[in-house]
């Protein structure tokens, strides 16, 4: 065999051995670094784990025999309110079923099924429609209420009495452009713990002519038959 042929053979052999060494080293390290969690897109970094999501986006979960809810009032006359119950948005700007005044959702207190929603213009609307709506609420029904713009101009004693019967402690104090959110129930024996009210006061208003938005979340006990 010629010397040139031997040199080429040795060079080829060295090249093959070097290539094998590089490939073996690289893939050995790479495969050791790959785990099932990596293939599934998971990671062991402490800050990379997703926090659990609770119903209605609340900060904590509710017990099995309670319903999660979140009520947000309107902001001035610009941003509309929203009502969520058991992880279902019942009323919102996106659903296009809200309006100026009071926005009310009725929910079955046992099953959690939405029964009816309604908007009532409390500035220039017909207050008798709200009066009738509240009179027809059946025993064991949750009543979720959120104000928007103005909730009190048309308010009368009959309507206030209905809300008091539902467990409200603040409806008698409600005045022009106050913000108010409330969850009560027909047949409630005590005052509802789920109510927030903020006065329209030029000295403290967050928005010109309107107080700040209100938000309330919690767990409403399921009515047992």
N, C-alpha and C positions, 0 to 999 in steps of 0.2 A: 504494500500500500504506500502510495506516495505521501511525503511529509505534509503536503498541502491538504490531502484528504484527511489525514489524522487530525490536523489542526481544526478543520471544519467540524469533524465529528466531536472533538472535545468541546469546541465552542457551542455546538448544538446541545450537547449534554449539559453543559454548565447553564445554558439558557433555560432548558427544561427544568433542571433542578431548582434554579432561582425562582422561576415562575411558580413551581409547585410549592415552594417554601412561602412565598408571598401570599398565594391563594389560601394555603392551609392556615397560616397565621391570621389573616384577615377574617376569613369566614369562621374560624374557631372562636375568635373574640366576639364577632358580631352575633353569632348564634347564641353564645352564652349570655349576651346582653338582652336577647329577645325572650320575653315570657308571654304566657297566654294573656295576661292583663294588658301587655303592650299591643298585642294583636287586636284586642278588643277596644283599644283606644283609652284604656285606663292608665293611671299613673299613681305612684306611691307618694307623691309630694303632698304634704299636709294641707297646703292651701288650695289644692286643685280639685278637691271633692266638692260636688254641687250640694248646696244646702237643700233639705227637703222642702217641697212646696206644699203649703197648706191651703185648704179650700178658701176661695175668695181672696187668695193672696194674703191671708192674715198671718200674724206673727207666730201663732201657735195653733195646734190642732184642737179640735173639740172632742169630748167624750162621745162614745158611740150613740148615746141616747140624747144627744144635743145637736142642733143645727148651727153651722157657721154662718155668720152674716157680716156684711160690711155696708154701711150707709155713708154716703158723702153728699153734703149739701152743694148747692150751686155756689159759684164764686162771682159776686156782683150780679150783673145781668149778661155776663159774657160766657162763662163756662158752666155748663149744665150739671145737674146732680147725677148720681148713680146709685143703684141699689143692687146688691148681690146677696143671694140666699142659697146656702148649700151648694156653693160653687157654680151657681147659675146667675148670670147677670139678667136681672128682671127689667130694669129700666136704665137707660143711658142715652147719651147723645148719639152714640154709634147705632143703637137700636132705633133711634128716631122716634121715641115714644115718651118724651119728657116735654114739659112746658113751664111757662112762668106760673108761679104760685106754689101749690102743694102737689107733690108727686107721690102717689100712694100705691103700694103693692099689697095685695091680700094673698096669704099663703095658708094652706091647710096645716094646722098645728100638729097633726099626727103623721101625715104622709110627706109633708114638705112640698106638696104640689102647688104651683102657682094657680090661684083661682081667678084673679082679675087685677088689672092695673088701671090707674086713672090719673089724669092731670086736671087740676082745677085752678083756673085763673082767679087769684084772690085780690086782684086790683080792679078789674072791670068785668069779671065774669058773673054768672048766676050762682049765688051761694046756695040756692035750693038744690042744685045738682049734687053738691057735696053733702048736704044734709041728708038727702035720700040715699046716697052711696053709703054713708056711715050707718044709717038706720038699718040697712039691709044686711049688714055683716052678721054672719052666723057665729054661734058660740064655738069657741075653740079655734078661731081664726087669728093668725098673726097679722098685724097691721104695721107695715114698714113705711115710714114717711120721711121725705126730704124736701126742704124748702128751696126755692129758686127765685131770685130777684125780690119779690114781696110776697109774704105768706099771711098777712094779717089785715089788710085794709077792709076786706069784705067779711072778715070773721065776725060772727055774732054769738050770742049766748048759747043758742041751741047747738051749734057746731062745737063750741068749746066744751059743752057738757058731754057730748059724744066722746071727745078725746079724753076727758077726765075719766069717763067710764072705762076707757081702754087702758087706763093706767098712767096718763100724763100728769106730771106735776107742774109743767111749765106753760101749758097752752094758755092759761089765764093771763100770763104775763106777756104773751106774744104781741108785738106791736109792729108798725110799719118798717119793712125792710130788715127786721130781725132775722137771723139765721136759726134754723131749728131742724134737728133730726131726732127721730123717735121710733122705737119699736115697742108696741104694746100688743094686747090680745083681748078679744072679746071673752068676757068671763073671768078676767084677771081679778083676784081678790085684793091684791095689794098694789101699791104704786110700782110702776115699771122701773127697773134699775138702768134701762137702756134709753137715755134721753140726754141731749145736749142742746143748750140754748145760748146764743150770744146776742147782746143788744146792739142795735144800730146807734152808735155814739160817735159824733164827729171827732171827739178827742181821742178815741181809740181805734176807729175804723182802719182796717188795713187797706181797703180800696176807697176811693172817693165816693162817699154816699152809701157805702155798704161795709159791714163787718167782714172779718176773715171767714174763709171756708171752714166748715166743721167736718170731722171724720170720726166715725165710731165703728169698732169691730168687736165681736164677741161671740158667745155661744148661747143660743136660745134653747131652753129645755123643751124636749118633745112632749106634746100632750099625750098622756096615756089614756086609752079608753077604759 
